[in-house]
Amino acid sequence: MCGRIVFPGSEVIVDRLGLIYSGPDIPNSLNQPPGSFVPIITNEKPKELQYSYWSIIPPYSTTGKPEFATFNA
């Protein structure tokens, strides 16, 4: 299962790191794949928990599709 992450729910992240989060409660995930929303903390808003789309397609892609096979297991 390559390219997957684990993270606690938004309530746990906010409590442990003392962050601000105004969105819906996101439950923990034990096997989150690319193509889903994952928690992030940015330099622009270091005190705020945000969720961002985790993609295997780079933002500079002109086709919006992988240029090579992404299956590596």
RAKAPE-V984436 format. One record per helix or strand of 2 or more residues. SS is the DSSP state (h for helix, s for strand). FROM is the first residue (numbers start at 1). LEN is the number of residues. If there is no record, write none. Layout:
<<SS;FROM;LEN> <SS;FROM;LEN>>
This chain:
<<s;4;4> <h;10;8> <s;29;5> <s;36;5> <s;50;5>>
